Structure formats: structure tokens, C-alpha cells
């Protein structure tokens, strides 16, 4: 399932050789939040992981899939009501057609997730 334009939209993006930053708006009215949880929406962790995969795909102009999730830490819940926009920072490198991605999802000083994965 594609989450872009359903759960979130990209407000802005910037990139350099091996780093990228995205500002995304979370859609509190998304059907995902109606199930997770009614009247108290929280962004599911799996959706944050998928968002990282999709954002990297937007950056590279290709579709990717997860080969390995190396390390995932969810450090605070994201309510789209309290945090309607968040920043996603990506550090990445390529090795033999595999992309090592390190992502941080945050808003100001609040870090919501740190994700380290390998995409193919």
C-alpha cells in the first residue's frame, strides 16, 4: 500500500550527495488513523518505516523494498493532531545495489523514530 498522499504528503525536500531531508504533513483524516486509534490517532510504527522507504524512492526516482531492518527505535508516539508536520532526515550509501539508509523522524527536539534499514 502506498502511504504517500494517503497518510502523508511531502511539503518540501532537499538533498545532497548522501543526505536528504523531507518535511511531511500527516493527514489526521486518513483511514489509518481512524483504526489506530479512534479519537486518539497515533502513527503506526510500520507506517513510519514504509514512509522512509517511499521517501527514499521519491528521492531516487525508483521503487524500493526492504531487504533488512537493521535497527528500529520508536522513542515517542506521533499524533497528527499534536504534530501535523514532521521532519524526516535520511543518510544513505550504496554498496552492490543495496542502499543502507539511516533515518530520523523528528519535530524540533522531539525524536519519534530512528530507523536503520537496507533497501534493494
N, C-alpha and C positions, 0 to 999 in steps of 0.2 A: 504494500500500500504506500502510495506517495503521500507524504505529510505536507510537503510544500504547497502552499495556497489552500490547504485544508486545516492544518493545525497552526501553521505559521506562515508569514510572508517575510521576504528579505526587504529590509528598509534601506540598507546600504552595505557595501562591501569594499574592501581594499585588499591588495595583495602585493607581496614582494616575491623574491625568488623561492623562499621556502617557508613563508608565513602568510597567513590570511586572517582577516578579521571581518566578521559579519555582525550587523545589528539586525535582530529579528523581532517582529511583533507577533505575540502569541494571540490566537483567536479564542477568546474565552467562550464564544458561542459554538465552538467545534463540538461535534457529536462525541468526540473522545472525552472531553471534559464533562459531558452530561452523564457519562458512565463512571468517570473517575474524578471526582465524586460529585453527585448532585448537591448543589448549594455550597460546595466547598471544593472547587476544582483544583486539582494538583496534576502537574505534568508527569505522566508515567516515565519512569527511567528508560524503558525500552524506546520510547519516542525520542528522548534526548539522544540516544545512540543512533537511531535512524536519521535524526536531523543532522548529525555530524557527517554521516555517510552521504546524505543528499547535498549538503553544503559543499563538501569536497567535490562531488560530481558537478555541481554548478560551476565551481572554480575551474575544473579541468575540462569541462565540456564533454563528459562521458558518464556512463553509469558504472557504479562500483558495487561490490558486495563484500561482506565481512569474511575474511579468511580466519582471523583470530582476534578475540578480545583479550588483550594482554592484562589490562588493569582498568577497573571501573570503580570510581568512588562517588557516591551521591552524598553530598555534605549538607544540603539543605533542600527542602521542598520548594518547588516553584509554583506559586499560584498566579494564574494570568490576571487575576484581579489586583493583587498586590504588586506584581511585576509584569505589566503588559508588554514590556520590551526587555530583551536581554542581549548581551554580547556573547559571541562565540569566537574564540581565538583558536586558530589551527596552526600547529607547527608540523611540517611534513618533510619526508625524504623518500626517495625511490631507491629500491635495491632489487634487481632482477624482476622487474614488472610487478613488484609488490610495493605498496605505499604504506610506510609507517606514519601514523597520524597520532598526534597528541593534541587533545582538545580540552579547553577550559570553557565552561559555561558560567557566566557571572553577570552581575549588575553591581556597579560601583565596587564596594569592598566585600560584597556577599558572593562567595563561590558556591555554586549549586552542584557542579559536577566536574570531575576530571576523568577523561576517557583516553585510554591508550589502545589503539587497535591497528591491525594490519588489513589493508583493503587490496582487493585484486579486481 
